[in-house]
Amino acid sequence: MTYSNETSPSGELEHKLAIKAQRLDDAIEVASSSPSFSRLTKMPRLIESIRQVLMLEGGCAVVEARARSIEQTGIFEGSDWADPQILIPSLTRLSLRSPYSDTVVIEALSELRLLAVAKGGYEHPRMSAEQAHHYLAQVLAINLELLFGTPSEAEREQQGRLATISRAVIRHLANRIGYEHIIDRLIDEIWRIVNQRPIQVTDVRQMITQIAICRNNPDIDLGGSGQGADRLISSLFGPTQACREDPGVGVYLERIQAMDQAALQSEATGCARAMHDTGLVSPYHAALVQYLREQSPSLLSEALGLSSTGRDCLLCYQDLVHALIQQGIFPETCQGLYGLALMLERGIMYQPPVAPALWRQVQLPLSANARERIRLAFGDTPEPRAWLIQGVLSMLGQPLGVGQGNNPTCQSARALSMWAYNDPDYLLQMVAWAARDDEIIMHFEGEPVSSRNSASGVAAEITLDLDPVSLLVVPHLDRIYAEMGRMCIGREGDPHRWVNPEFHGWWSGRGFSINVDVATGNLLDLERFLQHFYITYHPYYNGNQPLIHPQPAGIAVTDSAARFIGWHALTILRVSLDQQDRMRVYFFNPNNDSGQNWGDDIVVSTSGNGERFGEASLPFEQFASRLYIFHFDPLERGNPDAVPAEDIARITDMVYRSWGADRVPAEGLQADSGPV
């Protein structure tokens, strides 16, 4: 689809925003002109008009410009927001995450009102510009996570699309107030995110760009802050001596064309060091690799930072690697280089089907629907096939970096990660079907299930905030997953028992254990469930058998107050001792950012406790306290009585202090732990 200037997406958005802004003006006028005794009845319309504006890009600026006139309608009267000088910044964490639309809108309006005060556009009778500025700086620091990524499970379940308003307001505040006031916390947050090595790093790159702008702006005094940003900024804008001042790709190419072999090697080493240090790739790195491919291919291993394993794989499949670089690596798709390097290090190309499947990927024709979807998400440059190759390289190199975006599609994201981790040629087949044929066919107990013929999936709409592979494949998987669930209607128990092994792969255990009665939601034989989990996964009680294949599992997600949020899919990867000799479960969480506070002192770790890139971990007991579903091999049996009763008692207490607080144990029922 092509757009004329009159009907471009940006023009259409501006037109829609103008209409909503006019409706807001009308609502303000009606409320302002109403008698005081009837003004309260006009507020629902006004609040709804504000909500509709805030849901659109650019809406925050529209509301900020009208902050004085909106407040003068009396919209804050009778609430704490009427006295901004008494507001407490820490409480904005609750109100911006509220499931109630009015609360979120009023809080957002309050912040935008104070922003107008801080910027001098509104002289408020109860708050000075300096006070408003200080308050908003604290709000930014306290709500820092809203600047990054996409909503968590808690936000998605509790707020839905309201989370868009909360995040838009915080981003608007950061852009208007300035990042220099929170720069050190921003840097810490960026390092926390990149240490997880996500595939999608658009938000991180934007934050680093903002930090670089702040540092180079003579009007911004960072004081002593921002000193830890050098490695992050240089990784994107100046990874080597020849591009240290960020001269632009064109100038950089001229410089490297004049270099001798020693200088080129130094450039290659510098780019590789920056890439592996941060997990971020500079556009200069892509330009260098394309040049080396043509002029000095012997330096490609240096530019990718490969060990002996990766070098051997590169030499064995040199023509294929060159083709992948030629077709898929450009300054815009530079992040694929990190995926390529890690894919070579994994050695998966030695598996007989993988290299032929990658050759198919290089030449894969994309359907019109696939091309349009990629263009909508990533733009016209380079062509969609290049973006898809970059996505394939990233997913095969970083199988634990897959994220579900702002979608309730954790099952599909988990499947992609599991296939990339455990069955890469199957993943490549899925990509080919989705991108070329606009259809994926899987089988459920021998019956074909087509994504084209299936009804709607779990998600009403799949957003575009995904990596290129997920962007094309997840809509198909989501429909198939939902269809498999529908095929289980009428069966007793949880449908995951049958769906997970068919959907994820043969290695998913056919044994199934659940501690919740599906019909009532009450807890079901919790002690037996926990004993069974111990003898299946804990090395001390399963004969010291390491986990061979990643296994799907389900957890009861809780918020920082240990309140139940919903059910969530993840993958158990391994169970082993950490540096403190504490047994931990290492798992993959598809929710974009694994570092979460689940309440009751359970904080998920993503680094510092033996985690590999992309893994999350918890001590065994803490993980078990949030687990509600797991799979196992029914032929491998242990002794439940060997598990210490005090361990089970501690975990049981944690369950009842959190998501199991109001789930009365089901009487006379036992958890189904038998084979399928």
PEVENGI-V671370 format. One record per run of one state. SS is the DSSP state (2 for helix, 1 for strand, 0 for the rest). FROM is the first residue (numbers start at 1). TO is the last residue. If there is no record, write none. Layout:
[[SS & FROM & TO] [SS & FROM & TO]]
This chain:
[[0 & 1 & 8] [2 & 9 & 33] [0 & 34 & 38] [2 & 39 & 54] [0 & 55 & 58] [2 & 59 & 65] [0 & 66 & 66] [2 & 67 & 71] [0 & 72 & 79] [2 & 80 & 82] [0 & 83 & 83] [2 & 84 & 86] [0 & 87 & 88] [2 & 89 & 95] [0 & 96 & 100] [2 & 101 & 118] [0 & 119 & 128] [2 & 129 & 142] [0 & 143 & 143] [2 & 144 & 147] [0 & 148 & 152] [2 & 153 & 159] [0 & 160 & 161] [2 & 162 & 177] [0 & 178 & 178] [2 & 179 & 181] [0 & 182 & 182] [2 & 183 & 194] [0 & 195 & 201] [2 & 202 & 216] [0 & 217 & 226] [2 & 227 & 237] [0 & 238 & 240] [2 & 241 & 243] [0 & 244 & 248] [2 & 249 & 257] [0 & 258 & 260] [2 & 261 & 278] [0 & 279 & 282] [2 & 283 & 295] [0 & 296 & 296] [2 & 297 & 304] [0 & 305 & 307] [2 & 308 & 316] [0 & 317 & 317] [2 & 318 & 328] [0 & 329 & 330] [2 & 331 & 333] [0 & 334 & 335] [2 & 336 & 346] [0 & 347 & 347] [2 & 348 & 350] [0 & 351 & 351] [2 & 352 & 363] [0 & 364 & 367] [2 & 368 & 378] [0 & 379 & 383] [2 & 384 & 397] [0 & 398 & 398] [2 & 399 & 401] [0 & 402 & 409] [2 & 410 & 422] [0 & 423 & 423] [2 & 424 & 437] [0 & 438 & 440] [1 & 441 & 444] [0 & 445 & 446] [1 & 447 & 450] [0 & 451 & 467] [2 & 468 & 486] [0 & 487 & 495] [2 & 496 & 504] [0 & 505 & 510] [1 & 511 & 514] [0 & 515 & 515] [1 & 516 & 516] [0 & 517 & 522] [1 & 523 & 523] [0 & 524 & 525] [2 & 526 & 537] [0 & 538 & 550] [1 & 551 & 558] [0 & 559 & 563] [1 & 564 & 577] [0 & 578 & 582] [1 & 583 & 589] [0 & 590 & 596] [1 & 597 & 597] [0 & 598 & 602] [1 & 603 & 603] [0 & 604 & 604] [1 & 605 & 605] [0 & 606 & 615] [1 & 616 & 619] [2 & 620 & 624] [0 & 625 & 626] [1 & 627 & 632] [0 & 633 & 639] [2 & 640 & 642] [0 & 643 & 644] [2 & 645 & 656] [0 & 657 & 674] [1 & 675 & 675] [0 & 676 & 676]]
